[in-house]
Amino acid sequence: MTTTALATRDQGRALLRVAELFGPTFQGEGPSTGQRAVFVRLSGCNLDCGWCDTPYTWDWSRFTPEEESRQMPSAEILEWVLGHQAGLVVITGGEPLIQQRRLVPLIQAMSRAGRDVEIETNGTIVPDPALAESVTRFNVSPKLRGSGVDRRRAIRPLALSALQATGKAVFKFVIAEPADVHELAALQSRLALEPVWVMPEGTTTDAVLAGARSLAEASLAHGWNLTVRLHVLLWGDERGR
């Protein structure tokens, strides 16, 4: 391990369930769109979105966990991350906060090494204070009705408030159907979520561009930021991009 090693040998041996490591590539969504990044995609999720483009991280009715994931020591993940020059590390999933306690020493080590660390989360789990202190940003993506997930499971006000209270959260909503726009407006009014980014659902260039065009006027009217899916525009639905 390097001089930015994890604080103790035991922490370095802490295991995380990983679906894949990939990059350098570009962050494709949200406020860091276009920034060079490496991705640590963790396995496991507590939701089951109908349009999910990474079902291999959680849908064990279609995928085999032993084939799609592996247990990796934190020290090995850190070594891989620091072996690349990208200044941004994106920890995504699945749902990373399922493993948040084991993530904390790893993120602290990445931060000490000068990396910015973003966590992509669905906003249903309250973040550990140590995690919130170490991370650069939470990209919080609550699921609207267009995802097919039951409201009681998808929208957890306590977790969303806790994430907002960190001062490090942005809220990014996937819009799959026109009704999602109205639901988002009501949700933002009720929970005072800021800042809000909206993104069209889609895994093809045509779908993403058409969705972005359909969202443009509503985004301006509601004061929302609009993001495309840059990785889809560049590489389609290619895995590991």
C-alpha positions in Angstrom: 0.0 0.0 0.0 1.1 3.6 -0.6 1.6 6.5 1.9 -2.1 7.2 1.5 -2.9 3.7 2.8 -5.9 2.9 4.9 -5.4 3.8 8.5 -5.0 0.2 9.8 -4.3 -3.2 8.3 -7.8 -4.4 9.4 -9.5 -1.5 7.6 -7.5 -2.3 4.5 -8.8 -5.9 4.7 -12.4 -4.8 5.0 -14.4 -6.4 2.2 -16.8 -4.6 -0.1 -19.1 -6.3 -2.5 -18.1 -4.9 -5.9 -19.8 -5.3 -9.3 -17.1 -3.6 -11.4 -14.3 -1.0 -11.5 -13.9 1.0 -14.6 -12.4 4.1 -16.1 -10.9 6.5 -16.6 -14.0 7.7 -18.4 -16.3 10.8 -18.0 -18.9 11.4 -15.4 -22.0 11.3 -17.5 -24.6 12.8 -15.3 -25.2 15.8 -12.9 -23.1 18.7 -12.0 -19.8 16.9 -12.7 -20.8 15.9 -16.2 -17.7 15.7 -18.5 -15.2 15.4 -15.7 -12.6 12.6 -16.0 -13.4 10.0 -13.5 -13.0 6.4 -12.3 -16.0 4.4 -11.1 -16.3 2.0 -8.3 -19.6 0.2 -8.8 -20.9 -1.7 -5.8 -23.3 -4.6 -5.8 -26.6 -4.8 -4.1 -29.7 -2.5 -4.0 -32.7 -2.0 -1.8 -34.9 -0.9 -4.8 -36.0 -2.5 -8.0 -36.5 0.2 -10.6 -38.2 -1.0 -13.8 -35.9 1.1 -16.1 -32.7 0.3 -14.1 -29.7 0.1 -16.5 -27.6 -1.9 -14.0 -29.8 -4.8 -13.0 -26.7 -7.0 -12.8 -26.0 -5.3 -9.5 -29.1 -6.5 -7.8 -31.6 -8.6 -9.9 -30.7 -12.1 -8.8 -33.7 -13.5 -10.7 -31.9 -12.7 -13.9 -28.2 -12.6 -12.9 -25.9 -14.7 -10.7 -24.3 -12.9 -7.8 -21.2 -15.1 -8.0 -20.7 -14.1 -11.6 -21.6 -10.5 -11.4 -19.9 -9.5 -8.1 -16.9 -10.2 -6.0 -15.7 -9.4 -2.5 -12.7 -7.0 -2.7 -10.5 -5.7 0.1 -10.6 -1.9 0.5 -6.8 -1.8 0.1 -7.1 -3.4 -3.4 -9.8 -1.0 -4.5 -7.6 2.0 -3.2 -4.6 0.7 -5.1 -6.7 0.5 -8.3 -8.1 4.0 -7.9 -4.7 5.6 -7.2 -3.3 3.8 -10.2 -5.2 6.2 -12.4 -4.8 9.9 -12.8 -8.5 10.9 -12.8 -9.2 13.4 -10.0 -12.8 12.3 -9.5 -13.9 8.9 -8.0 -17.6 8.0 -8.4 -18.9 5.4 -6.1 -22.1 4.1 -7.5 -24.3 0.9 -7.6 -26.6 -0.6 -6.9 -27.0 1.4 -3.7 -23.6 2.2 -2.1 -25.0 3.3 1.3 -25.9 -0.4 2.0 -22.2 -0.8 2.6 -21.5 2.7 4.0 -19.7 1.7 7.2 -17.1 -0.3 5.3 -16.8 2.5 2.8 -15.7 5.2 5.3 -12.0 4.3 5.7 -11.7 3.8 1.9 -13.2 7.2 1.1 -11.0 8.9 3.8 -7.9 7.4 2.2 -9.0 8.6 -1.3 -9.6 12.1 0.1 -6.1 12.1 1.7 -4.7 11.2 -1.7 -6.3 14.3 -3.2 -9.3 12.7 -4.9 -12.8 14.1 -5.0 -15.3 11.4 -4.2 -18.9 11.4 -5.2 -21.4 8.9 -4.0 -24.5 8.2 -6.1 -27.4 7.1 -3.9 -31.2 6.6 -4.2 -31.7 8.7 -1.0 -33.4 6.0 1.1 -30.7 5.5 3.7 -29.5 8.1 6.3 -25.7 8.7 5.7 -23.3 7.9 8.5 -21.8 11.2 9.8 -18.3 10.0 9.1 -19.2 9.2 5.5 -20.8 12.7 5.1 -17.7 14.3 6.5 -15.4 12.5 4.1 -17.3 12.6 0.8 -17.1 15.5 -1.7 -20.7 15.2 -2.9 -23.8 13.1 -2.7 -25.6 12.7 -6.0 -29.0 11.8 -4.6 -31.5 10.3 -7.1 -34.9 9.6 -5.5 -37.2 7.4 -7.6 -40.4 8.8 -9.0 -43.5 6.8 -9.9 -42.2 6.2 -13.4 -39.6 3.9 -11.9 -42.3 1.5 -10.8 -41.1 1.5 -7.2 -43.7 1.9 -4.4 -43.8 5.4 -2.9 -43.3 4.2 0.6 -40.1 2.5 -0.4 -38.8 5.1 -2.8 -39.3 8.3 -0.9 -37.9 8.5 2.6 -38.2 12.1 3.9 -36.0 11.4 6.9 -33.1 10.2 4.7 -33.6 13.0 2.2 -33.5 15.6 4.9 -30.4 14.1 6.4 -28.6 14.1 3.1 -29.7 17.7 2.5 -28.4 18.7 5.9 -24.9 17.5 5.0 -24.6 20.6 2.7 -23.1 18.2 0.1 -26.2 16.9 -1.7 -27.6 17.6 -5.1 -30.9 15.9 -6.1 -31.0 14.3 -9.5 -34.3 12.9 -10.8 -34.8 10.6 -13.7 -37.9 11.6 -15.7 -39.4 8.6 -17.5 -42.9 10.0 -18.2 -44.7 13.4 -18.2 -46.4 12.6 -14.8 -42.9 12.5 -13.2 -42.5 16.2 -13.8 -45.7 17.0 -11.8 -44.7 14.6 -9.0 -41.2 16.1 -8.8 -42.6 19.7 -8.5 -44.9 18.6 -5.7 -42.1 16.7 -3.9 -39.7 19.6 -4.2 -42.3 21.9 -2.7 -43.0 19.5 0.2 -39.4 18.7 1.1 -37.6 21.9 -0.1 -35.0 19.9 -2.0 -32.3 22.0 -3.6 -30.5 22.0 -6.0 -32.5 19.9 -8.4 -31.2 18.3 -11.6 -33.5 16.5 -14.0 -32.4 13.9 -16.5 -34.2 11.9 -19.2 -34.5 8.2 -18.9 -33.0 6.3 -21.9 -30.1 4.1 -23.0 -29.9 5.3 -26.6 -28.8 8.6 -28.1 -32.2 9.2 -29.7 -34.1 8.6 -26.4 -31.8 10.8 -24.4 -31.8 13.7 -26.8 -35.6 13.5 -27.3 -36.1 13.3 -23.5 -33.8 16.3 -22.9 -35.7 18.4 -25.5 -39.0 17.5 -23.9 -37.8 18.5 -20.4 -36.1 21.8 -21.4 -39.0 24.1 -21.0 -40.3 22.5 -17.8 -36.8 22.7 -16.3 -36.5 26.4 -17.0 -40.0 27.1 -15.7 -39.4 25.2 -12.4 -35.8 26.5 -11.9 -34.3 23.0 -12.4 -30.9 22.1 -13.9 -31.0 19.8 -16.9 -28.4 17.0 -17.5 -28.1 14.6 -20.3 -26.5 11.2 -20.1 -23.1 11.9 -21.7 -21.9 8.4 -21.6 -25.0 7.2 -23.5 -24.5 9.9 -26.1 -20.8 8.8 -26.6 -21.0 5.0 -26.3 -24.7 4.0 -26.2 -25.5 1.3 -23.6 -21.9 -0.1 -23.5 -21.1 -1.5 -20.1 -18.1 -0.1 -18.3 -18.4 3.4 -19.8 
